[in-house]
Amino acid sequence: MSSRPTRSRRSRRVKAERALSAFWHLLALTAPLFLLVLLGYALSHWGQWPAEASQALTRFVFSVAIPAFLFHLMADFSSLPAVDARLLIAYFGGCLVVFVVGRIIAATVFRLDGVSQSVFAMGGIFANNVLLGLPLAKVTLGDIAMPTVSLVLVFNSLLLWTLITVSVEWARHRELSVRGFARTTWSVVTNPVVAGILIGTAFGFTGLTLPRMVDATVHMIGEAAIPMSLIVLGMGLSEYGIRTGWRQSLAIAVLKLAVTPFVVYLLARALALPPVESVVVVVMASLPVGANVYLMAREFNALEGPVASSLVLTTALAAVTTPLLLALLGVLPVK
């Protein structure tokens, strides 16, 4: 009788040791990503690089490097694994649930108005999927995760910008605007990142191949996307700084780094998503607050300080929470 509890304790200890080993493995694997973010922050904040340099690098990353990376990846569409489209239900369904929860918290705990409630709630769900999500998925999960990441990227801005536009307009006027939705749709479709995915996928369906010289050039540009996107992220964070409203910032951080991935995880389990899709949507949901939320705060003139603080806070915390989550999900580093 006594041997059974002993075996059980030994089994739990072995599992705990494996989980801890995986965590340190993944922490070491992801640390260079966050060190690149820190490098960008240092160049801009302490190295006093001019804002024009950050803007130029950001423009290159978003307009050339990342679109080239995604085009080159999706152009070889036939060799990529199939993706279960139900992942969109898990990811964006989870975002919608947390958005409602965020609005309730903003109204009841912080007594914010309808517009500020919308911005607060968006901070809890809109992740930095491009600058940090792409490199993180590439390093920890490999190319097998890229189609899932790309599908999330295509719909992310469209659905979440539409959600906050509808929420804010309803809070202000109690009516919806077709013009606002059309403007959002057009801005997403013409976004270079989304265009790179769509054009690359369409090219992949043709079965054609790029000439070797062109293929090598696009590949080299795409290789620069990962490190440069992280440096640009750090340079951007230095512009936001730590401002007022730390209580709201902390609440946004809890929603973004803990509540949202947990809800997405529950939905992924309920839908019985395949392992790759499940891991990717949960990890994407757990990423820090995206800079788009700050743009929303500025556009709607609400919670600019707390949102700016949440960008810095969640990015710093994610250096630990992300590898911890990957370890809990049982992810093994790609070789």
C-alpha positions as CSV (number, residue, x, y, z in Angstrom):
1,M,0.0,0.0,0.0
2,S,2.8,2.4,0.8
3,S,4.6,1.9,-2.4
4,R,1.8,3.3,-4.5
5,P,2.0,6.8,-2.9
6,T,5.8,6.7,-3.2
7,R,5.6,5.9,-6.9
8,S,3.0,8.7,-7.3
9,R,5.3,11.2,-5.6
10,R,8.3,10.1,-7.6
11,S,6.2,10.5,-10.8
12,R,5.1,14.0,-9.9
13,R,8.7,14.9,-9.0
14,V,9.9,13.6,-12.4
15,K,7.2,15.6,-14.2
16,A,8.1,18.7,-12.3
17,E,11.8,18.3,-13.1
18,R,11.0,17.8,-16.8
19,A,8.8,20.9,-16.8
20,L,11.5,23.0,-15.0
21,S,14.2,21.7,-17.5
22,A,11.9,22.6,-20.4
23,F,11.3,26.1,-18.9
24,W,15.1,26.8,-18.6
25,H,15.6,25.4,-22.1
26,L,12.9,27.7,-23.6
27,L,14.1,30.6,-21.5
28,A,17.6,30.3,-23.0
29,L,16.1,29.9,-26.5
30,T,13.8,33.0,-26.2
31,A,16.3,35.2,-24.3
32,P,18.1,36.4,-27.4
33,L,14.8,37.6,-28.8
34,F,14.2,39.8,-25.8
35,L,17.8,40.9,-25.7
36,L,17.4,42.2,-29.2
37,V,14.3,44.2,-27.9
38,L,16.5,45.5,-25.1
39,L,19.2,46.5,-27.7
40,G,16.7,48.5,-29.6
41,Y,15.5,50.2,-26.4
42,A,19.1,51.0,-25.5
43,L,19.9,52.4,-28.9
44,S,17.0,54.7,-28.8
45,H,16.8,55.6,-25.1
46,W,20.4,55.7,-24.0
47,G,22.2,55.8,-27.3
48,Q,20.1,58.7,-28.3
49,W,19.5,57.5,-31.8
50,P,17.2,60.0,-33.5
51,A,13.5,59.3,-33.9
52,E,14.0,59.5,-37.7
53,A,16.2,56.4,-37.5
54,S,13.5,54.4,-35.6
55,Q,10.9,55.5,-38.1
56,A,13.0,54.6,-41.1
57,L,13.8,51.1,-39.7
58,T,10.1,50.6,-38.7
59,R,9.0,51.5,-42.2
60,F,11.6,49.1,-43.8
61,V,10.6,46.2,-41.4
62,F,6.8,46.6,-42.0
63,S,6.9,47.5,-45.7
64,V,9.8,45.3,-47.0
65,A,11.4,42.8,-44.6
66,I,8.4,41.1,-43.0
67,P,6.3,41.1,-46.2
68,A,9.3,39.5,-48.0
69,F,9.7,36.9,-45.2
70,L,5.9,36.0,-45.3
71,F,5.8,36.0,-49.1
72,H,8.8,33.7,-49.4
73,L,7.2,31.4,-46.8
74,M,3.7,31.3,-48.3
75,A,5.0,31.0,-51.9
76,D,6.0,27.4,-51.0
77,F,2.4,26.8,-49.9
78,S,2.1,23.3,-51.3
79,S,4.8,22.0,-48.9
80,L,3.3,23.6,-45.8
81,P,1.0,21.6,-43.5
82,A,-2.8,22.1,-43.7
83,V,-4.3,24.4,-41.1
84,D,-7.5,23.8,-39.2
85,A,-9.5,27.0,-39.8
86,R,-11.3,26.5,-36.5
87,L,-8.3,28.1,-34.8
88,L,-9.9,31.4,-35.8
89,I,-12.9,30.6,-33.6
90,A,-10.6,29.7,-30.7
91,Y,-8.4,32.7,-31.0
92,F,-10.9,35.5,-31.9
93,G,-13.7,33.9,-29.8
94,G,-11.4,34.0,-26.8
95,C,-10.6,37.7,-27.7
96,L,-14.3,38.5,-27.8
97,V,-14.9,36.9,-24.4
98,V,-12.0,38.7,-22.7
99,F,-13.0,42.0,-24.4
100,V,-16.4,41.8,-22.7
101,V,-14.8,40.9,-19.4
102,G,-12.4,43.8,-19.8
103,R,-15.2,46.3,-20.4
104,I,-17.0,45.0,-17.3
105,I,-13.9,45.5,-15.2
106,A,-13.2,48.9,-16.7
107,A,-16.8,50.0,-15.9
108,T,-17.1,48.5,-12.4
109,V,-13.6,48.7,-11.0
110,F,-12.2,51.8,-12.6
111,R,-15.4,53.6,-13.4
112,L,-14.3,54.5,-17.0
113,D,-16.6,55.9,-19.7
114,G,-17.6,53.8,-22.7
115,V,-14.7,54.9,-24.9
116,S,-12.1,54.3,-22.3
117,Q,-13.7,50.9,-21.5
118,S,-13.2,49.9,-25.1
119,V,-9.6,50.9,-25.2
120,F,-8.9,49.2,-21.8
121,A,-10.5,46.0,-23.0
122,M,-8.6,46.1,-26.3
123,G,-5.4,46.3,-24.4
124,G,-6.2,42.9,-22.9
125,I,-6.6,41.2,-26.3
126,F,-4.6,42.9,-29.0
127,A,-1.2,41.3,-29.1
128,N,2.1,42.2,-30.7
129,N,1.7,39.4,-33.2
130,V,3.9,40.8,-36.0
131,L,7.1,42.2,-34.3
132,L,7.3,39.6,-31.5
133,G,4.8,36.8,-32.5
134,L,6.5,35.9,-35.8
135,P,10.1,35.7,-34.4
136,L,8.9,33.8,-31.3
137,A,6.9,31.2,-33.3
138,K,9.8,30.8,-35.8
139,V,12.4,30.2,-33.1
140,T,10.4,28.0,-30.7
141,L,8.0,26.1,-33.0
142,G,9.6,26.3,-36.5
143,D,8.2,26.6,-40.0
144,I,5.4,24.2,-39.1
145,A,3.7,27.0,-37.1
146,M,3.9,29.7,-39.8
147,P,0.7,28.9,-41.7
148,T,-1.3,29.2,-38.4
149,V,0.5,32.4,-37.5
150,S,-0.2,33.8,-40.9
151,L,-3.9,33.0,-40.7
152,V,-4.1,34.9,-37.4
153,L,-2.2,37.8,-38.8
154,V,-4.5,38.2,-41.8
155,F,-7.6,38.5,-39.6
156,N,-6.2,40.1,-36.5
157,S,-6.2,43.8,-37.5
158,L,-9.4,43.5,-39.5
159,L,-11.5,41.9,-36.7
160,L,-10.0,43.7,-33.7
161,W,-9.9,47.2,-35.3
162,T,-13.5,46.6,-36.3
163,L,-14.4,45.5,-32.8
164,I,-13.1,48.6,-31.1
165,T,-14.5,50.9,-33.8
166,V,-18.0,49.4,-33.3
167,S,-17.6,49.5,-29.5
168,V,-16.4,53.2,-29.5
169,E,-19.1,54.4,-32.0
170,W,-21.8,52.6,-30.0
171,A,-20.5,54.2,-26.8
172,R,-20.5,57.6,-28.4
173,H,-23.5,57.7,-30.7
174,R,-25.4,54.4,-30.1
175,E,-25.2,53.7,-33.8
176,L,-22.8,51.9,-36.2
177,S,-21.0,53.3,-39.3
178,V,-20.6,51.4,-42.5
179,R,-18.0,54.0,-43.5
180,G,-15.9,53.1,-40.5
181,F,-15.9,49.4,-41.2
182,A,-15.1,50.1,-44.9
183,R,-12.1,52.3,-43.9
184,T,-10.8,49.6,-41.5
185,T,-11.2,46.8,-44.2
186,W,-9.3,48.9,-46.8
187,S,-6.4,49.7,-44.4
188,V,-6.0,46.0,-43.6
189,V,-6.2,44.8,-47.2
190,T,-3.5,47.3,-48.2
191,N,-1.3,46.6,-45.2
192,P,2.1,45.3,-46.6
193,V,2.2,42.4,-44.0
194,V,-1.3,41.1,-45.0
195,A,-0.5,41.7,-48.7
196,G,2.7,39.7,-48.4
197,I,0.7,36.7,-47.0
198,L,-2.1,36.9,-49.5
199,I,0.2,37.4,-52.6
200,G,2.5,34.7,-51.4
201,T,-0.4,32.3,-50.9
202,A,-1.8,33.1,-54.3
203,F,1.6,32.6,-55.9
204,G,2.0,29.3,-54.1
205,F,-1.3,28.0,-55.6
206,T,-0.1,28.7,-59.1
207,G,2.6,26.0,-58.7
208,L,5.2,28.4,-60.2
209,T,8.7,29.0,-58.7
210,L,10.7,32.2,-58.5
211,P,13.8,32.5,-60.6
212,R,16.8,31.4,-58.5
213,M,18.3,34.9,-58.3
214,V,15.0,36.5,-57.3
215,D,14.3,33.7,-54.8
216,A,17.7,34.2,-53.1
217,T,17.3,37.9,-52.9
218,V,13.8,37.7,-51.3
219,H,15.1,35.0,-48.9
220,M,18.0,37.3,-47.8
221,I,15.7,40.2,-47.2
222,G,13.3,37.9,-45.3
223,E,16.1,36.7,-43.1
224,A,16.6,40.2,-41.8
225,A,13.0,40.4,-40.7
226,I,13.4,38.5,-37.5
227,P,16.2,40.4,-35.8
228,M,15.3,43.8,-37.2
229,S,11.6,43.5,-36.1
230,L,12.8,42.9,-32.5
231,I,15.2,45.9,-32.5
232,V,12.4,48.1,-34.0
233,L,10.1,46.9,-31.2
234,G,12.6,48.0,-28.6
235,M,13.2,51.4,-30.2
236,G,9.4,51.9,-30.2
237,L,9.0,51.0,-26.6
238,S,11.5,53.7,-25.6
239,E,9.1,56.3,-27.0
240,Y,6.2,55.2,-24.8
241,G,7.9,55.0,-21.4
242,I,6.3,54.4,-18.0
243,R,3.5,56.9,-17.5
244,T,0.5,57.4,-15.2
245,G,-2.3,54.9,-14.4
246,W,-0.3,52.0,-13.1
247,R,-3.4,50.3,-11.7
248,Q,-5.0,50.2,-15.1
249,S,-1.7,49.1,-16.7
250,L,-1.4,46.3,-14.2
251,A,-5.0,45.2,-14.9
252,I,-4.4,45.2,-18.6
253,A,-1.2,43.2,-18.1
254,V,-3.1,40.5,-16.2
255,L,-5.8,40.3,-18.8
256,K,-3.3,40.1,-21.7
257,L,-0.7,37.7,-20.3
258,A,-2.9,35.4,-18.2
259,V,-6.7,35.7,-18.8
260,T,-6.6,35.8,-22.6
261,P,-4.3,32.8,-23.2
262,F,-6.3,30.8,-20.6
263,V,-9.6,31.5,-22.3
264,V,-8.2,30.7,-25.8
265,Y,-6.7,27.5,-24.3
266,L,-10.1,26.5,-23.0
267,L,-11.7,27.1,-26.4
268,A,-9.0,25.3,-28.3
269,R,-9.5,22.3,-26.0
270,A,-13.3,22.5,-26.4
271,L,-12.9,22.5,-30.2
272,A,-10.3,19.7,-30.1
273,L,-7.9,21.6,-32.2
274,P,-4.8,19.7,-33.5
275,P,-1.7,20.2,-31.3
276,V,0.2,22.7,-33.5
277,E,-2.8,25.0,-33.9
278,S,-3.6,24.8,-30.2
279,V,-0.1,25.7,-29.1
280,V,0.2,28.6,-31.6
281,V,-3.1,30.3,-30.8
282,V,-2.5,30.1,-27.1
283,V,1.1,31.4,-27.5
284,M,-0.1,34.2,-29.8
285,A,-2.8,35.1,-27.3
286,S,-0.2,35.4,-24.5
287,L,2.0,37.9,-26.3
288,P,2.5,41.5,-24.9
289,V,0.2,44.4,-25.8
290,G,0.6,45.5,-29.4
291,A,1.5,49.1,-30.4
292,N,-1.8,49.3,-32.3
293,V,-3.6,49.7,-28.9
294,Y,-1.6,52.8,-28.3
295,L,-2.6,54.1,-31.7
296,M,-6.2,53.4,-30.7
297,A,-5.8,55.2,-27.4
298,R,-4.4,58.3,-29.3
299,E,-7.1,58.1,-32.0
300,F,-9.9,58.0,-29.4
301,N,-8.1,60.2,-26.9
302,A,-8.5,57.8,-24.0
303,L,-6.1,56.0,-21.6
304,E,-2.9,57.0,-23.5
305,G,-0.7,56.8,-20.3
306,P,-1.9,53.5,-19.0
307,V,-1.8,51.9,-22.4
308,A,1.8,53.2,-23.0
309,S,2.8,51.8,-19.6
310,S,1.2,48.4,-20.4
311,L,3.2,48.1,-23.6
312,V,6.5,48.3,-21.7
313,L,5.3,46.3,-18.7
314,T,3.9,43.3,-20.7
315,T,6.9,43.1,-23.0
316,A,9.2,43.0,-20.0
317,L,7.1,40.3,-18.2
318,A,6.8,38.3,-21.4
319,A,10.5,37.5,-21.3
320,V,9.6,35.1,-18.4
321,T,5.9,34.3,-18.9
322,T,6.3,33.2,-22.6
323,P,8.8,30.5,-22.0
324,L,6.9,29.4,-18.9
325,L,3.7,29.1,-20.9
326,L,5.6,27.1,-23.6
327,A,6.9,24.8,-21.0
328,L,3.5,24.2,-19.5
329,L,2.1,23.5,-22.9
330,G,4.8,20.8,-23.3
331,V,6.6,22.5,-26.2
332,L,10.0,21.2,-27.0
333,P,12.5,23.5,-28.7
334,V,12.9,23.0,-32.4
335,K,16.3,21.7,-33.5
